[in-house]
Amino acid sequence: MEEITNEIKDFGKQFQIFGKWCVFAILTGVITGFVGVGFVYAVNFVTDYRIAHSWTIFLLPVVGVLIVLMYRACGKEHDKGTNMVITAIRTDEPIMLSTAPLIFISTILTHFAGGSSGREGAALQFGGSLGEALGSLFKFQAKDKKIIIMCGMSGAFSAVFGTPLAAVIFPLEVISVGIMQYSALVPCMFSSLAAHFIAVICGIEGEKFVFSNVPEFHLVNALIIAGLSILFAVVSILFCEMLHKAHHYIRLFILNKILRIIFSGSIIILLTLIFGRAYNGIGMDVISRAVMQGETDSAAFLLKMIFTAVTLSTGFKGGEIVPSFFVGATFGCLCGNLIGFSPSLCAAAGMVGVFCGVTNSPMTSLFIALELFGADGMLYYLITVTITYMLSGYFSLYKSQKIVYSKTEPTYIDKTSGES
């Protein structure tokens, strides 16, 4: 009888925790959902304005100086971006509430003037910042505060990118490679779905690239995708290294932050005048053309890496996730055209493969493939994701990402990304 009583008490405690997270995770999702909706509308507005008014590119150095001064005025000159959010979850390091408006405004300014960056990295930052603020407001203990930060990340990612399934898994998976924070699974689910409902109600729908000409799955086709996946892993390593090396060397040779961002803004202007405006901003139209029509320029993937590395290495804001989609989609499409095998499928596989390689997040990558491309090609995406995850090594967009377990054997290694 005592054993039954204890089991009832344990269930009661579990249900109490469940109820708590029903309330606070949904609240987090609603808040980050509304902020995410505002963010998407703002980015779309300035993007449309920039496309209609090509002269805005010449404001990039001015916008860069403004961003530096904003962060300096708020005491965040040494802002670490998404790395700060990852570190906050693994440690007790706080995220200042000022992060949310700063990343919100600075990302909009970056897109207005034509910097090459994404939206989702910014969403992770303002989502994590709002989650931290809610945790502090309700006096959460440190362990619960980590969970609500992940809720904020899920909610913001879901609202901004429109992939609620992937948004649930990404914060659980990206923090520590090799393990998942399942204690946050239910809270992140509630937050992601709440934010998704808010986004849908407000007219924000996620991107969809469903195409009908998926080749039949058989051995030869599977081997083709497997071979291409090796290349996707190499491209993901190249992208990570290009971003980190640009960050290191530009800071090494130009010490003054204002001069540094003026320099990079001027380089982007020059590159835009030479290669056109396809590589400014998000570039979702280029991604769509690669996946839906199987068309791309041969150097598109490399140029996007260069534009993005120059943009994000000196203080312009945004994120690296959508640029990784751009790089993967255009490289995959190029490979498909070269070998004569379904450029659309190769673009889709490249998109999720490079994303997986740069974030070390295979489960998130599979959910993104399902939500963006539908279920028809999932066996191909499974091959791509698993191979690129293993062969991309321990490189990452996020230097604070912890590699807990080896990718090649069941061994605890506990090192940060990029270490040999």
Buried (B, 14 or more C-beta within 10 A) or exposed (E): EEEEEEEEEEEEEEEEBEEBBEEBBBBBBBBBBBBBBBBBEBBBEBBEEBBEEEEBBBBBBBBBBBBBEBBEEBEBEEBBBBBBBBBBBBEEEBBBBBBBBBBBBBBBBBBBBBBBBBBBBBBBBBBBBBBBBBBBEBEBEEEBBBBBBBBBBBBBBBBBBBBBBBBBBBBBBBBBBBEBBEBBBBBBBBBBBBBBBBBBEBEBEBBEBEBEEBBEBEEEBBEBBBEBBEBBBBBBBBBBBBBBEBBEEBBEEBEEBBEBBBBBBBBBBEBBEEBEBBBBBBBBEBBBBBBBEBBBBEEBBBBBBBBBBBBBBBBBBBBBBBBBBBBBBBBBBBBBBEEEBBBBBBBBBBBBBBBBBBBBBBBBBBBBBBBBBBEBBBBBBBBBBBBBBBBBBBBBBBBBBBBBBBBEEEEEBEEEBBEE
